[in-house]
Amino acid sequence: MATLLSQPQRRPPLLRQAIKIRRRRVRDLQDPLAPKAQEIEPPSHHLSPEERALLYEEALYTVLHRLGQPEPNHVREASDLLRYLQEAFHMEPEEHRQMLQQVQKLEKPIFCLKATVKQAKGILGKDVSALSFPSSQDSVTPTACWALSRGWARREAALGPGTGRRLWEFEDINTSSFHLDMWDMDAVESVRQKLGELTDLHGLRRIFKEARKDKGQDDFLGNVVLRLQDLRCREDQWYRLEPCTETYPDRGQCHLQLQLIHKRRAPKASRSQPSYTVHLHLLQQLVSHEVTRHQAGSTSWDGSLSPQAATILFLHATQKDLSDFHQSMAQWLAYSRLYQSLEFPSSCLLHPITSIEYQWIQGRLKGEQLEELATSFSNLLAYGLSLIRKFRSVFPLSVSDSPARLQSLLRVLVQMCKMKAFGELCPDSPPLPHLVTEMLRTGTVEWFHLKQQHHQPMVQGMLEAGKALLSLVQDIIGDLHQCRHTWSKIFQNTLKIDLFSMAFLELQWLVAKRVQDHTAAVVGSPVSPEMGESLFQLYVSLKELCQLGPGPAERDGVLALDGFHRWFQPAIPSWLQKTYSVALARVQRAVQMDELVPLGELTKHSTSAVDLSTCFAQISHTARQLDWPDPEEAFMITVKFVEDTCRLALVYCSLIKARARELSVGQKDQGQAANMLCVVVNDMEQLRLVIGKLPTQLAWEALEQRVGAVLEQGQLQNTLHAQLQGALAGLGHEIRTGVRTLAEQLEAGIARHIQKLVGVKESVLPEDAILPLMKFLEVKLCYMNTNLVQENFSSLLTLLWTHTLAVLMEVAASQRSCPLASSRLKIALQNLEICFYAEGCGLPPAALHTTTFQALQRDLELQAASSRELIQKYFCSRIQQQAETASEELGAVTVKASYRASEQKLRVELLSASSLLPLDSNGSSDPFVQLTLEPRHEFPELAPRETQKHKKDLHPLFDETFEFLVPAEPCQKDGACLLLTVLDHDTLGADDLEGEAFLPLRSVPGLTGAEEPGEVPQTRLPLTYPALNGDPILQLLESRKGDREAQVFVRLRRQRAKQASHHAPRPGR
């Protein structure tokens, strides 16, 4: 393919989209005491009146002699462009009219068309070798012939390795046309050469055709005809080659660059100054106007030119035939100068930097142009460094886009310093990171001195100086936070500079000197409360400042602020006293304003408890702020904090009780007084919860780890925990006293209702008799539950439960002989248990089932029972005693018992007795056994049976069988048993008791099953005695004087107990 090599085509220099910017005017941030830094005076972009007039003339001339069709985004009407120029140059209407008339009288320029043939493709093959390849371009050596209008001034350009570029002058664009013919240049060749290129018959036909042509006659390939009035100022596109005949309509394409330019422009500026210089001044003027116009509208210029400005600059560059490189250079010079005096985004500088770097060839510029470019580099670098030195005020974070603006500036400086042009024109410039680091260090020191001067107090004094120093330190902390979170990231990402570390090291040295001087002057005399508060705030701020810095393992050396806490050591007593005094005053004020009303349904304490919690939280916060580094001194400070907190708690208890008494004076409503007492108790409980959190709030565990190597083992526990436990014990006593007072108000009512319970008529059911008591408790306990917190309500329930059990015990003791009253008391106890348990919301079972409760429950269970039920219970207890007895010191009996259900017979085989006690004077006994089915009311028709009497035999072998005709049902009841009474027969007196044995009938084989018993096992039963000290069931039966059955049973059992007491076994038998 035949191609044309030419300069690469670049787009018109358009500004890239930039961020909005509002740069504040840079104030002088230098400390008057610091050495003066070199100030950079930015070059002025303003023109003298004469220069402005010449430039205005040039701009008007450009608009008036506009050529070609407008670009799509450009302004079409000349009047709009003239109006814009008048506004941009600040011309008065009359002055504008005169200048316009003057320009209209100037001689017109010579209009020219600059045409460049760059490339062709797809052209028709005409040579012999192309017969088989009609679309091939390699076999054609094309030439282009062009002309304007009707004159065919043939100008040839070989479309091979070079570029065809021509310039034509024309007068009237409306009647002029551009003509381009493309030919295949034929060289004179011999027939032998052509036959060597022959490929087919079509090629042979081409040989015969060429034979008829003149030697050297070229072949026509196609043409392009363009009317100039249809062209834009710049055209760069492919045009279709038109054929003369329709034989081969597709002739290919030709790539053309067309430009309508001026020659011999009449304005003085065009005749006296270089084109790029005039364009530079025009660009500066229009951009300055764009920035100023946006500022007047309270908006920031985003870097985009208006359509009018873009149109004028495009026309001027095209008419002056200004190259892309010179346009980029003019744009760089204009923008870099304007940036140093006007407000617009620095990102607008990136496009000309990139364009210059891409097209940079040092030899294409003259000496003064190279010097001008080098100066622009140096000036912008110096100006950018001056902004970086003062970045805290030039790019304040109060403006949202400040970080983006600073980052954009750094990017511009980095890109500029990387340019080949910068390296060649400014070879002695130090590395940019080094320059920026020095500016940041200098700017940080200047900023510190400025802040110090800003906080200088109007009135000289130590207190004012301390406040000023505190404000300075707080400003430094805020600045370091900004450096860490915002600025340092920008400098690190762009230049690998750690701004935060550098700023911290510089500022901490400056702060340390001033703080040390201030504390040395203050602590030499007694510290006033105001001065102590100022020193404490300064101490806390310095702690925060040091925490921002690197840790000990990350430091290169010692910091000036290391050990700064020692400077404040003399002020510690005043800090602790101030903390306690403020807290005490706050507690007193809170109690005095408290009306002892709950804050809400869920919050049952009053306002003073909330204030007290806040007060204690403030004390803990102060302790955490202090966080004294020295372990031993930190322990003593914590001891003081705990001591003051516990003292405040006890003071609060006294004050809140006094407040309750004060509000109760003249109060007739007892309910209101109870309400206030509930609130007081709740406040104390809330205080106890707050006090209990002291170990966590004051970080005792961490303190113990710190002081472990300094204090003796257990000293912290013995000191701090002893203080805490003492305070909690005092609070517990106060709470119990308050709850005890509330309980006393209810105990009388409970006792009264229990006393009334036993006096209700016998016709009233027990369930109905206890209703008044339960209703009383329901009302009172619901009230207390509503007004007390859970802990205090549980304490109240415990006291009331203990009191209620005591009252029931007393009443039950007085009603032992009355089963009806005892039954009511029993039912009352059951319902009271349910009431105080409250489905798990009241007392737990362990607190309810006390020893007193269990004893009362047993007593009432017995007292409420009938005499027969008591007798039945008596035998149940004797059966239990029999089962638990393993010793045979009284002897034992052996029996076999079975039951035949088919005959309803109980068969008892009394086999023997052994190891009986000798009850006669002769050292022996005459034993026999009496068999009785008990209790007698269950077996009234069965008389007792007896065995034969055996003389002088302590191991009698009875071997006797007895049968009892008895149904199975009574035998299966509780307490049903076979009583075996072993007696010593006396002829003259009453028989003596050897012992008793109880065989439970439930265990007799055959009684529970339908099958007849098989082999019946022997049962050996140790003999037992009745209780020597009396049985509670017997005592209860004895108290029922009107019950004959009870009296008979008691008399028999007393007789047996009396007999047993006469023959109690001696120890060791």
HUGIQUI-V764798 format. One record per residue. N is the residue number from 1. PSI is psi as a letter, one per 30 degrees, with the letter a starting at -180 (* if undefined). Layout:
N|PSI / N|PSI
This chain:
1|k / 2|k / 3|l / 4|k / 5|k / 6|l / 7|k / 8|k / 9|k / 10|l / 11|l / 12|k / 13|j / 14|k / 15|k / 16|l / 17|k / 18|l / 19|l / 20|k / 21|k / 22|j / 23|k / 24|l / 25|k / 26|j / 27|l / 28|j / 29|g / 30|k / 31|k / 32|f / 33|f / 34|l / 35|k / 36|k / 37|l / 38|k / 39|k / 40|k / 41|j / 42|k / 43|k / 44|k / 45|g / 46|k / 47|l / 48|l / 49|e / 50|e / 51|e / 52|e / 53|e / 54|e / 55|e / 56|e / 57|e / 58|e / 59|e / 60|e / 61|e / 62|e / 63|e / 64|e / 65|h / 66|k / 67|k / 68|l / 69|k / 70|l / 71|l / 72|e / 73|g / 74|l / 75|k / 76|e / 77|k / 78|e / 79|e / 80|e / 81|e / 82|e / 83|e / 84|e / 85|e / 86|e / 87|e / 88|e / 89|g / 90|h / 91|k / 92|l / 93|e / 94|e / 95|e / 96|e / 97|e / 98|e / 99|e / 100|e / 101|e / 102|e / 103|e / 104|f / 105|f / 106|l / 107|k / 108|l / 109|l / 110|j / 111|k / 112|k / 113|k / 114|j / 115|k / 116|k / 117|j / 118|e / 119|l / 120|l / 121|k / 122|g / 123|l / 124|k / 125|k / 126|f / 127|l / 128|e / 129|f / 130|g / 131|e / 132|f / 133|i / 134|f / 135|f / 136|k / 137|f / 138|f / 139|g / 140|k / 141|i / 142|l / 143|l / 144|k / 145|k / 146|l / 147|l / 148|k / 149|b / 150|f / 151|k / 152|i / 153|j / 154|k / 155|k / 156|k / 157|k / 158|k / 159|h / 160|b / 161|f / 162|a / 163|k / 164|j / 165|k / 166|l / 167|k / 168|k / 169|k / 170|l / 171|e / 172|j / 173|f / 174|f / 175|g / 176|k / 177|l / 178|k / 179|k / 180|k / 181|k / 182|k / 183|l / 184|j / 185|j / 186|k / 187|l / 188|j / 189|l / 190|l / 191|e / 192|e / 193|e / 194|e / 195|e / 196|f / 197|f / 198|k / 199|e / 200|a / 201|e / 202|e / 203|e / 204|e / 205|e / 206|e / 207|e / 208|e / 209|e / 210|f / 211|f / 212|f / 213|l / 214|l / 215|k / 216|g / 217|k / 218|l / 219|k / 220|k / 221|e / 222|l / 223|l / 224|k / 225|k / 226|k / 227|k / 228|e / 229|f / 230|f / 231|l / 232|l / 233|e / 234|k / 235|k / 236|j / 237|l / 238|k / 239|k / 240|k / 241|k / 242|k / 243|l / 244|f / 245|l / 246|g / 247|e / 248|i / 249|e / 250|j / 251|f / 252|a / 253|l / 254|k / 255|j / 256|k / 257|k / 258|k / 259|k / 260|j / 261|l / 262|l / 263|k / 264|h / 265|k / 266|e / 267|k / 268|e / 269|e / 270|f / 271|f / 272|f / 273|l / 274|l / 275|e / 276|f / 277|e / 278|e / 279|e / 280|e / 281|e / 282|e / 283|e / 284|e / 285|e / 286|e / 287|e / 288|e / 289|e / 290|e / 291|e / 292|e / 293|e / 294|e / 295|e / 296|e / 297|g / 298|h / 299|l / 300|k / 301|k / 302|g / 303|f / 304|k / 305|l / 306|l / 307|e / 308|e / 309|e / 310|e / 311|e / 312|e / 313|e / 314|e / 315|e / 316|e / 317|e / 318|e / 319|e / 320|f / 321|h / 322|k / 323|l / 324|e / 325|e / 326|e / 327|e / 328|e / 329|e / 330|e / 331|e / 332|e / 333|e / 334|e / 335|e / 336|e / 337|e / 338|e / 339|f / 340|f / 341|f / 342|l / 343|j / 344|l / 345|k / 346|f / 347|f / 348|f / 349|f / 350|e / 351|e / 352|e / 353|e / 354|e / 355|e / 356|e / 357|e / 358|e / 359|g / 360|k / 361|j / 362|e / 363|f / 364|f / 365|k / 366|l / 367|e / 368|e / 369|e / 370|e / 371|e / 372|e / 373|e / 374|e / 375|e / 376|e / 377|e / 378|e / 379|e / 380|e / 381|e / 382|e / 383|e / 384|e / 385|e / 386|e / 387|e / 388|e / 389|e / 390|h / 391|f / 392|e / 393|f / 394|e / 395|i / 396|k / 397|f / 398|f / 399|k / 400|e / 401|g / 402|e / 403|e / 404|e / 405|e / 406|e / 407|e / 408|e / 409|e / 410|e / 411|e / 412|e / 413|e / 414|e / 415|e / 416|e / 417|f / 418|f / 419|k / 420|e / 421|e / 422|e / 423|e / 424|e / 425|f / 426|i / 427|f / 428|g / 429|k / 430|l / 431|k / 432|e / 433|e / 434|e / 435|e / 436|e / 437|e / 438|e / 439|e / 440|e / 441|e / 442|e / 443|e / 444|e / 445|e / 446|e / 447|e / 448|e / 449|e / 450|e / 451|e / 452|e / 453|e / 454|e / 455|g / 456|k / 457|l / 458|e / 459|k / 460|k / 461|l / 462|e / 463|e / 464|e / 465|e / 466|e / 467|e / 468|e / 469|e / 470|e / 471|e / 472|e / 473|e / 474|e / 475|e / 476|e / 477|e / 478|e / 479|e / 480|e / 481|e / 482|e / 483|e / 484|e / 485|f / 486|d / 487|e / 488|e / 489|e / 490|e / 491|e / 492|e / 493|e / 494|e / 495|g / 496|h / 497|k / 498|i / 499|e / 500|e / 501|e / 502|e / 503|e / 504|e / 505|e / 506|e / 507|e / 508|e / 509|e / 510|e / 511|e / 512|e / 513|e / 514|e / 515|e / 516|e / 517|e / 518|e / 519|e / 520|e / 521|f / 522|e / 523|f / 524|f / 525|l / 526|k / 527|k / 528|l / 529|e / 530|e / 531|e / 532|e / 533|e / 534|e / 535|e / 536|e / 537|e / 538|e / 539|e / 540|e / 541|e / 542|e / 543|e / 544|e / 545|e / 546|e / 547|f / 548|f / 549|l / 550|l / 551|l / 552|e / 553|f / 554|f / 555|l / 556|f / 557|a / 558|k / 559|l / 560|f / 561|g / 562|k / 563|g / 564|f / 565|f / 566|f / 567|f / 568|g / 569|e / 570|f / 571|f / 572|e / 573|e / 574|e / 575|e / 576|e / 577|e / 578|e / 579|e / 580|e / 581|e / 582|e / 583|e / 584|e / 585|e / 586|e / 587|e / 588|e / 589|e / 590|e / 591|e / 592|e / 593|f / 594|k / 595|g / 596|h / 597|k / 598|k / 599|f / 600|a / 601|e / 602|f / 603|j / 604|g / 605|l / 606|a / 607|e / 608|e / 609|e / 610|e / 611|e / 612|e / 613|e / 614|e / 615|e / 616|e / 617|e / 618|e / 619|e / 620|e / 621|e / 622|e / 623|e / 624|e / 625|e / 626|e / 627|h / 628|k / 629|e / 630|k / 631|e / 632|e / 633|e / 634|e / 635|e / 636|e / 637|e / 638|e / 639|e / 640|e / 641|e / 642|e / 643|e / 644|e / 645|e / 646|e / 647|e / 648|e / 649|e / 650|e / 651|e / 652|e / 653|e / 654|e / 655|e / 656|e / 657|e / 658|e / 659|e / 660|e / 661|e / 662|e / 663|f / 664|f / 665|k / 666|g / 667|j / 668|f / 669|j / 670|e / 671|e / 672|e / 673|e / 674|e / 675|e / 676|e / 677|e / 678|e / 679|e / 680|e / 681|e / 682|e / 683|e / 684|e / 685|e / 686|e / 687|e / 688|e / 689|e / 690|e / 691|e / 692|f / 693|g / 694|e / 695|e / 696|e / 697|e / 698|g / 699|h / 700|e / 701|e / 702|e / 703|e / 704|e / 705|e / 706|e / 707|g / 708|e / 709|f / 710|e / 711|l / 712|l / 713|k / 714|f / 715|e / 716|e / 717|e / 718|f / 719|d / 720|e / 721|e / 722|e / 723|e / 724|e / 725|e / 726|e / 727|e / 728|e / 729|e / 730|e / 731|e / 732|e / 733|e / 734|e / 735|e / 736|e / 737|e / 738|e / 739|e / 740|e / 741|e / 742|e / 743|e / 744|e / 745|f / 746|f / 747|e / 748|e / 749|e / 750|e / 751|e / 752|e / 753|e / 754|e / 755|e / 756|f / 757|e / 758|f / 759|g / 760|k / 761|l / 762|f / 763|f / 764|k / 765|k / 766|e / 767|e / 768|f / 769|f / 770|f / 771|e / 772|e / 773|e / 774|e / 775|e / 776|e / 777|e / 778|e / 779|e / 780|e / 781|e / 782|e / 783|e / 784|e / 785|e / 786|e / 787|f / 788|k / 789|l / 790|e / 791|e / 792|e / 793|e / 794|e / 795|e / 796|e / 797|e / 798|e / 799|e / 800|e / 801|e / 802|e / 803|e / 804|e / 805|e / 806|e / 807|e / 808|e / 809|e / 810|e / 811|e / 812|e / 813|e / 814|f / 815|h / 816|e / 817|g / 818|j / 819|e / 820|e / 821|e / 822|e / 823|e / 824|e / 825|e / 826|e / 827|e / 828|e / 829|e / 830|e / 831|e / 832|e / 833|e / 834|e / 835|e / 836|f / 837|e / 838|h / 839|h / 840|f / 841|f / 842|b / 843|k / 844|l / 845|e / 846|e / 847|f / 848|e / 849|i / 850|l / 851|e / 852|e / 853|e / 854|e / 855|e / 856|e / 857|e / 858|e / 859|e / 860|e / 861|e / 862|e / 863|e / 864|f / 865|l / 866|l / 867|e / 868|e / 869|e / 870|e / 871|e / 872|e / 873|e / 874|e / 875|e / 876|e / 877|e / 878|e / 879|e / 880|e / 881|e / 882|e / 883|f / 884|f / 885|k / 886|f / 887|k / 888|h / 889|f / 890|f / 891|a / 892|l / 893|l / 894|k / 895|l / 896|k / 897|k / 898|l / 899|k / 900|j / 901|e / 902|e / 903|f / 904|h / 905|k / 906|j / 907|k / 908|k / 909|j / 910|j / 911|e / 912|l / 913|l / 914|l / 915|h / 916|l / 917|k / 918|j / 919|f / 920|l / 921|f / 922|g / 923|g / 924|a / 925|l / 926|i / 927|k / 928|l / 929|k / 930|k / 931|k / 932|k / 933|k / 934|l / 935|l / 936|f / 937|f / 938|f / 939|i / 940|f / 941|f / 942|j / 943|l / 944|l / 945|l / 946|l / 947|l / 948|l / 949|k / 950|k / 951|k / 952|h / 953|j / 954|f / 955|i / 956|k / 957|j / 958|e / 959|h / 960|k / 961|k / 962|k / 963|k / 964|k / 965|j / 966|k / 967|l / 968|f / 969|e / 970|f / 971|f / 972|f / 973|l / 974|k / 975|f / 976|k / 977|l / 978|j / 979|j / 980|j / 981|j / 982|k / 983|l / 984|j / 985|k / 986|k / 987|e / 988|e / 989|a / 990|l / 991|k / 992|l / 993|k / 994|e / 995|l / 996|k / 997|k / 998|j / 999|j / 1000|k / 1001|f / 1002|f / 1003|f / 1004|k / 1005|k / 1006|f / 1007|e / 1008|f / 1009|l / 1010|f / 1011|k / 1012|k / 1013|k / 1014|b / 1015|k / 1016|k / 1017|l / 1018|k / 1019|k / 1020|k / 1021|j / 1022|k / 1023|k / 1024|l / 1025|l / 1026|l / 1027|k / 1028|e / 1029|g / 1030|l / 1031|k / 1032|e / 1033|e / 1034|e / 1035|e / 1036|e / 1037|e / 1038|e / 1039|f / 1040|i / 1041|e / 1042|g / 1043|j / 1044|e / 1045|e / 1046|e / 1047|e / 1048|e / 1049|e / 1050|e / 1051|e / 1052|e / 1053|e / 1054|e / 1055|e / 1056|e / 1057|e / 1058|e / 1059|e / 1060|e / 1061|f / 1062|f / 1063|h / 1064|k / 1065|k / 1066|k / 1067|k / 1068|f / 1069|*
